[in-house]
Amino acid sequence: MNRRRLTAALFLMLAAAIPFRADAGTLRGSPGSMKQQHEIAVEEDLTFARKPAQVDNLVDSGALVIVEGNADFTLSKVSFPYARPEVLLFIQRLSAQYHADNGARLVVTSLTRPADLQPRNAHELSVHPAGMAVDFRVPATARERAWLEKALLGLENARVLDVTREKKPPHYHVAVFPAEYQAYAAKMIEQHPAAVAKNDESIPAASSPAPAQAVIPVAPDVHADSLRIIVASLLSLLLVVGAAPRVLRRISKP
């Protein structure tokens, strides 16, 4: 492969490893991220509650479930302690491993918020009224912050949620993509059958959140996933340009 083809191969290889949004994999918010969150809520046909009465109706119908604190997480000044079942599952799994690794509980500061009661600085495309968002208090210690940010960014790179670290007030805003996260969690649990058997828990159904599984990783190995993407992209490119057979012959030579 000449220098021009090699340069093109490296460019395409790196481009394939970039997340699906320019700001994905960071804690910075953007109009693009808000638009994506809102579009996913619309695509999954979620109802945006405008008034408190609509929140109550969504709870009665089972579209939203109550979120109660446990040994792994607590709620602080949450006016409407309800969320999509998949969001509850996410909170349970994340907080269980956070507690196990850090010896502290996560603090949830906001969940579903009807549109009429959104704070003044809320974005017009906010998905809090759809029940697919959760806000976490920023942990007090650097170690806990680093753990939480790594886990959240790993899940963002897995394309099952979007996370932003907000400054006023300080918190992590997490929009969980319901269908995508449910499928991801089921896959993670399926890949760790020993953990499931030990805790006598089954793969959760979308409509019924299961107890958290602290021993099952909440986020993928981001570096390993990136390496697999790079290798797969390079091999695909080599096949396209017809160089793979020559490379394989060279590798097989003693």
Sequence and secondary structure as in RCSB ss.txt:
>XXXX:A:sequence
MNRRRLTAALFLMLAAAIPFRADAGTLRGSPGSMKQQHEIAVEEDLTFARKPAQVDNLVDSGALVIVEGNADFTL
SKVSFPYARPEVLLFIQRLSAQYHADNGARLVVTSLTRPADLQPRNAHELSVHPAGMAVDFRVPATARERAWLEK
ALLGLENARVLDVTREKKPPHYHVAVFPAEYQAYAAKMIEQHPAAVAKNDESIPAASSPAPAQAVIPVAPDVHAD
SLRIIVASLLSLLLVVGAAPRVLRRISKP
>XXXX:A:secstr
  HHHHHHHHHHHHHHHS SSTTTTSS   HHHHHHHHHHHHHTT     SHHHHHHHHHHTSSEE    SSEEE
 S SS EE HHHHHHHHHHHHHHHHHHSS EEEEE    GGG  TT  TT SGGGT EEEEE  SSHHHHHHHHH
HHHHHHHTTSEEEEEETTTTEEEEEE HHHHHHHHHHHHHT HHHHHHHT    BTTB     TTS SS  HHHH
HHHHHHHHHHHHHHHHT HHHHHHHHH  
